[in-house]
């Protein structure tokens, strides 16, 4: 199969290595100014092993592909989509692995409802240099909406052989809300505080804020039609490696635009729709906006 990956960061690089190592054709889509200097091989260091994988490089998607993987950050999505010039019907499937929920509607408006297969990935990975990816932690968890099982079954099997855990889930909103219920408390507390998740857990004030966000996400998700149990979510944070830092936290520290709207936005907007009070989620989002604005001025 022919795969294009829009987003050459940690997640996109990991997906690219796994597919190319299995013998699939992989093309990485890059900004035009980065194309010439980007290496022709992806390099991955992971508990699964050390890998190098040759890939094609392009600045635009103008020809057919079986799967278009979208792995950019939510803040980059609209600009990245300008590089996709091929007709939607020439793409077999579009699989977004973005944080949040609202990107699915945007992509379906662009590519068609049935072509976009909602999905999520649970992994800690980072691009440390162009084409060089570090994967920390053993497990890579991929969840796809069952509507894409026929088109992605063979690809999912290749991922399993590489060491990923893959599943097809009938309820696509369950995939997205479940990830958000873990990601939002983790990303918002670590980004607002500048602490690792272990330090958040040990600090009574920050731990109480984390627990409050869990309850708020669970309430909003449940009101939106996806039942979430706060009591079942909370133990996850006790088992998370204590040195963990969120991607949004790293963006704030580096002066990059944080994914506040992608992560907190769905909670805040749906809380307003359902008239649910989410004061801690709102407070932390405001704190992160403030930190990001301060970093921009420096």
Secondary structure, 3 states (H helix, E strand, C coil): CEEEEECCCHHHHHHHHHHHHCCCEEEEECCHHHHCCCCCEEEEEECCEEEEEECEEECCECCCEEEEEECCCHHHHHHHHHHECCCHHHEEEEEECCCCCCHHHHHHHHHCCCCECCEEEEEEEEEEECCEEEEEEEEEEEEEEHHHHHHHHHHHHHHHHHCCEEEEECCHHHHHHHHHHHHHHHHHHHHHHCCCHHHHHHCHHHHHHHHHHHHHHHHHHHHCCCCCCHHHHHHHHHHCCCCCCCHHHHHHHHCCCCCHHHHCHHHHHHHHHCCCCCHHHHHHHHHHHHHHHHHHHC
